[in-house]
Amino acid sequence: MKDDEFRKRLDRLHEVLFRGLLYYTVWKDLLLYDPTKVSWSLQEQNKVLGRFLGFFTPVALALHDMALMEFAKLFDTKRRTTSLVNLLSAAQQDPRLIPGASTGDVAKVSAQLQQNQPILTRLKRMRNQQLAHVYLKPVSVGPIRNTEVDKLADDVKSAFSFLSTAHDGRVVSWEYPLQTADRGAREILRILREEMGRKQKESQEEMVRIGLEAIRSQQTLLGRRLDNGELRSIKQSYGLTDEEMQRIEEQCGSS
């Protein structure tokens, strides 16, 4: 393989890896709660996801499946594919492709990737049976844990960066684009959470207004203040919450 062909394949592989990392980053932000990154509680995040379940469910499923599909491509051993393992093999066979490193370095990187073999076996099976094809009688894939995918993602980034730098000194920057996607996903959750809070506050204000009008109308009709039993009846009739009823009673008392 010539130098320009090796770089061309590196660039193509970078696109595949980058997409996989982006999909996985956003998926984690939407589905996994991380108190070190956000200012809201797990309950609040679940409320947002539950409120827009019809949107987040297909989005999360698509991001998850596409991330795993992109990661699986990195380990395709077919000769006609541009994969990470194939480029490592090419570098191992022809040291001239990596003047900035040695074949011993390639062996170390390959050995590090091999530590992910358990998840790679399950990932390949999932790709073949569920993602790229639909088997009539699929073999059980087993769980693919987030901690395993996290390690795999770190190792493939490290392996790719090694190949790129060793080939022509080109340094790959992963952090900024991934952090941008990370912040964007969390910003969407924040905006939706605040909008839900605003809508809820508007709804409460409207219910307080309706309840207050009902009570004042009854008091005007009866010519007296309503007793506790009558207040409870109005609360039940209008489906007022304890908080809304408390605010109504406070306003009635101050008027």
N, C-alpha and C positions, 0 to 999 in steps of 0.2 A: 504494500500500500504506500502511495506517495504522500508527502507531507500535506499538500493541499487537500487531498482526499480525506486524510485523517482529520484535519481541521474542519472540513465540511461536515463530516460525521459528528464531530464534537458539537458543532453549532446546532445541528439537528437534534442531537440528544439533549442539549441544554434546553431546547424548547419543550421537549417531552417531560423532562425532570421538573422544569419550572412550573409547568401546568399542574403536574401532580402535587407539588408543594403548595401551590396557591389553593387548589381545591381542598386539600387536607387542612390547611390553615383556617380557611373560612368555615369548613365543616366543624372543626373543633370549637371555634368561637360561638357558633350558633347552638351547638348541642351540648357542649361540656361547660359547666360553670366553673369559672376560675376567679375566686375572690381577690386574688392579687392584681387582677386587671380591671375589675369593674367596681363601681361604687354601690351597686344594688345587691339585693339578696337573691338567693336561689329561688325563693318563692316568687319574687317579682319577675325574674327571668322566665320561670315556668308559666307565669300568667301571660306574658307577652307571646311566648311560643304557642300557648294554648289558644289565645285569642285569634292568632293568625295561623292556625294549624293547617288550613287548606293550602297555604302558601309554603310554609316552612317544611312540611313533610316531604313533598316532592323535591324541593330544593336540596334538603339534607340528603335524601336518598341518592339524588343525582351526583352531588359533590362527593359523597362517600364512594360510590361505585366508580366514578371517573378517576378519583385519586388512586384507587387500587389498580385500576386498569393501566394508568400511566406508569405506576411503579412496576407493574408486571412486565411492561415493555422493556424495562431496563435490563431484565435478566433473560430475555429471549435468546436462546443459543443458536437459532437457525442462522446459517451463514449469510443469507441475503438481508438480514435485519441489522439495523444500526442500534446496537444495545451496549450497555456499559460493560457487560462481561466480554462481549466480542472485541471491544476496543482495548480492554485490558489484555486480552489474549494476543491481539495484534502487537501491542507494545512489548509484551513478553517475548514474542517471536522475533521482533525487529527493534532492537534498542535504539536505532537511529531515529525512530519516531518520538522518542522521549530523551533528547539530549540533556535535559535538566535533571535526570534521575537515572537509576540503574534498574536492571531487571529484578534485583533483590528488593528494591522498593516496591515494584509492581507486585511481587509475590506477597509482601506484607499487606498491601492494600487489598489484594484478592482474599487473603486469609481473614482479614477483618470483615469483609463482606460475607464470607462463608459462615461466620458466626450467626448470621441471620437465616441459616438454612431452614429451621423449623417453620418460620413464618413464610419463607419463600416457597416451600412445598405447598402450604395451604393456599398461598396467594395464587400460585400457578393453577392449582386445582379449581379455585373459585373462578379464575379467569376463563378456564376452559369449559367449565360446567354451567356457569351462571352469567358471566359478564359478556363474553364473546360468543358463547353458544348456549343452548338450552338442552341439557341432557335429559333423556326420558327417565333414566334411573341414575341420578347423580349419587356419587359417593359422598358421605358426610365430610364437610370441609373442616369443621371444628372452629373454635373462636379465633378471631383475629383481634388481639388486644391493642388498645391505643398505645400502651407502653412499648409494645413490639414495633408498631408502625413508627413511633417517635424515634426509636433507635435506628430503624432501617433508613428513615429519612436523613438522619444525621450522617450515617455511614455512606449513603450514596452521594450526598453533597460533598463529603470529604474526598471520596474516590474520584468524583468528577473534577473537583478543584485540583486534585493531584495531577490528573492526566492533562488538564488544560495548561497548568503552570509548567509541568515537565516538558510538554510538547514545544511551546513557543513563548513561555513566560507570561501568558495572558492570565490575569487574576480575575476570578469570578466573584461578584458581590451578590450575596443572597439576602442579607439582612434587610436592606431598605425596602425592596419591593414586597417582601413578606410582611414586614412590619406595617407597611401601608395597607395591605389587605387585611391584616389583623385589626388595625385601628378602624378601618372602614366597616368591617362586620360589627364591631362593638358599637360604633357610632349609630348604625342602623337600629340596633337593639335599644340604645339610649333614646333615640328620637321616638321610637314606637312606645317605649315605656312612658316617656313624658307626655306623649299625645294621649295615651290611655288614661293617665292621671288627670290630664286636663278635661277629657271627656267625662270622666267619672265625677270630677268636681262640678262640672256644668250640670250633670244629671242630678247630683245631690242638691245643688242650688235650686233647680227646678222643682224637685220633690218637696223641699222646704217651703217654697213659695206656694205650691198647691196645697200642702197640708195646712199652712198658716191661713190661707184664704178660707179653707173649709171650716177651720175652728172659729175664725172670726165671724163667718157667716152664721154658724150655729149659735154663737154667743149673742149676736145681734138679734136673731130670731127668738131666742129664749129670754133675752134681757138679763143674762147673768153669765158668769164664768162657768166653763164646763168642769165637771168633777173628774176624778181620776178614771172612773169606769168609762165615761164618755170619751175621754182622751184616748184610752186604750182601744176603743171601738174605731175611732178615726184612724189610729195607727194601723190597725189590722185591715181596715177597708182600703186604704191607699198603699199598703205594703211598705210603710215607712220603716227605716232602720232605727235602731236605738240612738245612733248619733244624730240622725235627721230629726228625730222626735225631741231629743234634748235641745237642739238648736231652736226648734219651733217653740218649745215651752219657755226658753230663755227670752225669745223675742216677744212672746205673749206677755211675759212678766214685766218686760221693760216698756210695753206700750200702754 
